[in-house]
Amino acid sequence: MDASTTQDPGWLVLIYRVPSEPTRLRATVWRRLKSLGAIYLQNSAAALPAGPAAERALRKLRHEIGEMNGTAVLLSCAVLAGETEVVAAFQAARDDEYAEIVDKCEDFGAQVRKEYTDNHFTYAELEENEVDLVKLRNWLARVTERDVFGAAGRKSAEEALAGCEQILEDYAARVYAEEGESR
């Protein structure tokens, strides 16, 4: 989706205050907001593009903040002054996540190449690598889901994942050939 050609869904802004001690409470809120793809406008004020799933998640987080003896206000706004900068920050955050996925895909490729070097062609190794590939797929799906403005890094992450899938397919063929010869 391109922000200039799609209808703007508006924004949800969560403004909160959490007790300073224990620090794990603030870390919990920060991790939850990061997992949703929210960006911070300033300390304790985070924004997400509006949508039913985002609203449910932020309402739940608002309730949890209350249970932490904190306070939180969830605002819905159709207009956000500085929206261009907020959208750019949102896209930069997604691009950072896509870059992390590309890095992990490179690690995945290196790990599979190491299996060749170490001559490890077993079903157990294949299964372990398949689990890692599923994690990469799921991670990309989560980032793509929250990438409502179409960050530029998505294509390279999709290409890197496709490369991982091909690497694993080639490795699987070798495992099947090696296992077939040993029987």
C-alpha positions as CSV (number, residue, x, y, z in Angstrom):
1,M,0.0,0.0,0.0
2,D,1.2,3.4,-0.8
3,A,0.2,6.1,1.7
4,S,-0.4,8.6,-1.1
5,T,-2.8,6.4,-3.0
6,T,-4.8,4.7,-0.2
7,Q,-7.4,6.1,2.1
8,D,-5.7,7.2,5.4
9,P,-7.1,4.9,8.1
10,G,-6.2,7.5,10.8
11,W,-4.1,6.9,13.8
12,L,-4.3,5.4,17.3
13,V,-2.1,7.2,19.9
14,L,-1.4,5.6,23.3
15,I,-0.1,8.0,25.9
16,Y,0.9,6.2,29.1
17,R,2.7,6.5,32.4
18,V,4.0,3.4,34.2
19,P,5.7,3.4,37.6
20,S,9.4,3.7,37.3
21,E,10.0,0.7,39.6
22,P,10.2,-2.1,38.8
23,T,11.8,-1.3,35.5
24,R,10.4,-4.5,33.9
25,L,7.0,-2.9,33.7
26,R,8.3,-0.2,31.3
27,A,10.2,-2.8,29.4
28,T,7.1,-4.9,29.1
29,V,5.1,-2.0,27.6
30,W,8.0,-1.1,25.3
31,R,8.3,-4.7,24.0
32,R,4.5,-5.0,23.5
33,L,4.4,-1.7,21.5
34,K,7.4,-2.7,19.4
35,S,5.8,-6.1,18.6
36,L,2.8,-4.3,17.4
37,G,5.0,-2.1,15.2
38,A,4.2,1.1,17.0
39,I,6.5,4.1,16.8
40,Y,7.2,6.5,19.6
41,L,6.2,10.1,19.0
42,Q,8.0,10.9,22.2
43,N,8.6,9.3,25.6
44,S,5.4,7.3,26.6
45,A,3.5,8.3,23.5
46,A,3.3,5.8,20.7
47,A,1.3,5.7,17.5
48,L,-0.1,3.0,15.2
49,P,-2.1,3.3,12.0
50,A,-5.8,2.7,13.0
51,G,-7.4,-0.6,12.4
52,P,-9.5,-3.1,14.4
53,A,-6.6,-5.4,15.4
54,A,-4.4,-2.4,16.4
55,E,-7.2,-1.0,18.5
56,R,-7.9,-4.3,20.2
57,A,-4.2,-4.7,21.0
58,L,-3.9,-1.1,22.3
59,R,-7.1,-1.4,24.4
60,K,-5.7,-4.6,26.0
61,L,-2.3,-2.9,26.6
62,R,-4.1,0.1,28.1
63,H,-5.9,-2.3,30.5
64,E,-2.7,-4.0,31.4
65,I,-1.0,-0.7,32.1
66,G,-3.8,0.0,34.6
67,E,-3.1,-3.3,36.3
68,M,0.5,-2.1,36.6
69,N,-0.7,0.8,38.6
70,G,0.0,3.0,35.6
71,T,-2.3,5.3,33.6
72,A,-3.0,5.3,29.9
73,V,-5.1,7.1,27.4
74,L,-5.9,5.8,23.9
75,L,-6.7,8.4,21.3
76,S,-8.1,7.9,17.9
77,C,-7.3,10.7,15.4
78,A,-8.1,11.3,11.8
79,V,-5.5,14.0,11.5
80,L,-2.0,13.9,12.9
81,A,0.2,17.0,12.6
82,G,3.5,15.9,11.3
83,E,2.0,12.9,9.7
84,T,4.5,12.8,6.9
85,E,7.3,12.4,9.4
86,V,5.4,9.8,11.4
87,V,4.8,7.8,8.2
88,A,8.5,8.1,7.3
89,A,9.4,6.9,10.8
90,F,6.9,4.0,10.6
91,Q,8.4,3.0,7.2
92,A,12.0,3.3,8.6
93,A,11.0,1.0,11.5
94,R,9.7,-1.6,9.1
95,D,12.8,-1.2,6.9
96,D,14.9,-1.9,10.0
97,E,12.9,-5.1,10.7
98,Y,13.2,-6.2,7.0
99,A,17.0,-5.6,7.2
100,E,17.1,-7.8,10.3
101,I,15.3,-10.5,8.4
102,V,17.7,-10.3,5.5
103,D,20.6,-10.6,8.0
104,K,19.0,-13.7,9.6
105,C,18.4,-15.1,6.1
106,E,22.2,-14.7,5.4
107,D,22.8,-16.5,8.7
108,F,20.5,-19.3,7.7
109,G,22.3,-19.7,4.4
110,A,25.6,-19.8,6.2
111,Q,24.3,-22.5,8.6
112,V,23.1,-24.7,5.7
113,R,26.4,-24.2,3.9
114,K,28.1,-25.4,7.1
115,E,26.0,-28.6,7.0
116,Y,27.6,-29.3,3.6
117,T,31.1,-28.5,4.9
118,D,30.6,-30.7,7.9
119,N,29.0,-33.4,5.8
120,H,25.8,-33.4,7.9
121,F,23.1,-34.8,5.6
122,T,20.6,-36.3,8.1
123,Y,16.9,-35.9,8.5
124,A,17.5,-34.5,12.0
125,E,19.6,-31.6,10.5
126,L,17.0,-31.1,7.8
127,E,14.2,-30.9,10.3
128,E,16.2,-28.4,12.5
129,N,16.8,-26.2,9.4
130,E,13.1,-26.5,8.4
131,V,12.1,-25.2,11.9
132,D,14.4,-22.2,11.4
133,L,12.9,-21.5,8.0
134,V,9.4,-21.5,9.4
135,K,10.5,-19.0,12.1
136,L,11.8,-16.7,9.3
137,R,8.6,-17.1,7.3
138,N,6.5,-16.3,10.4
139,W,8.6,-13.3,11.2
140,L,8.3,-11.9,7.7
141,A,4.6,-12.4,7.8
142,R,4.3,-10.5,11.1
143,V,6.4,-7.6,9.8
144,T,4.5,-7.5,6.4
145,E,1.2,-7.5,8.3
146,R,2.1,-4.3,10.1
147,D,3.7,-2.7,7.1
148,V,0.6,-0.8,6.0
149,F,2.6,1.9,4.1
150,G,4.7,-0.5,2.0
151,A,8.2,0.1,3.2
152,A,10.9,-0.3,0.6
153,G,12.8,-3.1,2.4
154,R,10.0,-5.6,2.0
155,K,11.2,-6.8,-1.5
156,S,14.7,-7.6,-0.4
157,A,13.4,-9.5,2.6
158,E,11.0,-11.5,0.4
159,E,13.9,-12.2,-2.0
160,A,16.2,-13.3,0.9
161,L,13.5,-15.6,2.2
162,A,13.0,-17.1,-1.3
163,G,16.7,-17.7,-1.4
164,C,16.5,-19.5,2.0
165,E,13.7,-21.7,0.7
166,Q,15.8,-22.7,-2.4
167,I,18.9,-23.4,-0.2
168,L,16.8,-25.6,2.0
169,E,15.2,-27.3,-1.0
170,D,18.7,-28.1,-2.4
171,Y,19.8,-29.3,1.0
172,A,16.8,-31.5,1.4
173,A,17.5,-33.2,-2.0
174,R,21.0,-33.9,-0.9
175,V,19.8,-35.3,2.5
176,Y,17.3,-37.6,0.6
177,A,20.1,-38.8,-1.7
178,E,22.5,-39.4,1.1
179,E,19.9,-41.2,3.3
180,G,18.9,-43.3,0.3
181,E,22.5,-44.4,-0.3
182,S,23.0,-45.4,3.3
183,R,20.1,-47.8,3.3
